[in-house]
Structures are given as C-alpha cells and as structure tokens.
Amino acid sequence: MTPLVIVGCGGHGREILTIARAVVAAGGPRWQLAGFVDDRPSEENLKRVQRLDVPYLGGVAWLRDAPPETHHVIGIGDPRVRRSVAARVDAYGVPAASLIHPDATIGPDNRYGPGFVAFAGARVTTNVAIGRHVHLNQNATVGHDSSLADFVSVNPLAAVSGDCHCAEGVLIGTTAAVLQGLRVGRDSTVGAGACVVRDVPDRVVVKGVPAR
C-alpha cells in the first residue's frame, strides 16, 4: 500500500479523508492513510482528526523527510493557499495523489493533473482539460470542451458550462453558474449563487445575477 498524507486538518481536509477511504473501499488505488500535516491546526480540529482515527503527524515540513514512496493530497479549499502550500511540498519532492470518489463521474477523453480531487457527485462530461490540484466539490459539474487551470476550485452544486475556461486560481462559489463559452480570469472569485454571463477579468470578485 502507498502512504498518503493529507495536508490540512480543517473541514476540507477531513472531507478528503472520506474520499480516500471510499476509493480504497471500492477497490481503487490502495492508499495507506498515514496521517495529517498542518502548520497551525486548531485544538478543535486536532480533536476531530483524532476521532477519525488518523494521526496528526506535525507541520508541513514533516513531508521533507517522509518515506520516499509517500504521496500527498492538499486538503485546503482556498485555491491561492493551496497553490502556496503546493510550492512548498513540491520542493520536498513528494508527489501528489489524485482522488476520484467512486460516486463521481469522469467521462471520456478527459485529462487531469496530479493532485486532482473529485468529491462525491462531481460530474465531468467529455473533452475537459483539468490542471494540477483542482478540486471539484460535491455535485459540481463541468461541461464539454472546458478547461480548468491549476488550483481551480468548483464549490458544491456549482456548474461550469461547456467550452468555458477557468484560469489558474479561480474559485467558483457554491451554486454559481458560468454560462457557455465564457472565461474567468486568473485568481478571480465567482460568488455563491452568481450567474456569469460575460467574461470575468483577472483578480476580481463577481457576484449576483447577472454577475457583476
């Protein structure tokens, strides 16, 4: 079995633990859940991790001296923080695992990079390009011919329509929608419940219906 370390003891990381366990239970890759690393875990989150019967190993630097077969997955919801942590872990030479929940659907001719996580109910149709450390949360959908660059997060129940491009670090909020053929610029955020009807520039927050 391959040791797997989850970076982040918060709720997002603990949800990813349930995905890893579901993958193993369904006969997928045989991950050995080695534990969590986190530089500043709260006391409450440490107690929650303990109740899940998975050890807290220490700070992120623990990975620097991890056994050579160890893989990691970043359990941090914020795309920009996830990018910063990935740069640290990459420097340690620890490869990223991709986790796809058995109840997610990944259609034909899709490509995804290391660190990709698809939660239960996520749906990716066809001919979609997905970058490194992209997270598709519960019941999020991505339509045909779209691309999600590195560190994109699509939050629960959000919909990215066909032929859309989400640049690096984009966050699509819960229940938001990006309509067909549009682009969301680097490090931009689409607020929860928003409907994007025109291209979104880099490094802005849009919200509302239509999104402004």
Salt bridges, closest charged atoms under 4 A:
ASP39 OD2 - ARG88 NH1 2.65
GLU44 OE2 - ARG48 NE 3.79
ASP90 OD2 - ARG132 NH2 2.85
ASP103 OD2 - HIS101 ND1 4.00
ASP145 OD2 - HIS144 ND1 2.73
GLU168 OE2 - ARG83 NH1 2.92
GLU168 OE2 - ARG186 NH1 3.35
ASP187 OD1 - ARG83 NH2 3.07
ASP187 OD2 - ARG186 NE 3.69
ASP202 OD1 - ARG183 NH1 3.59
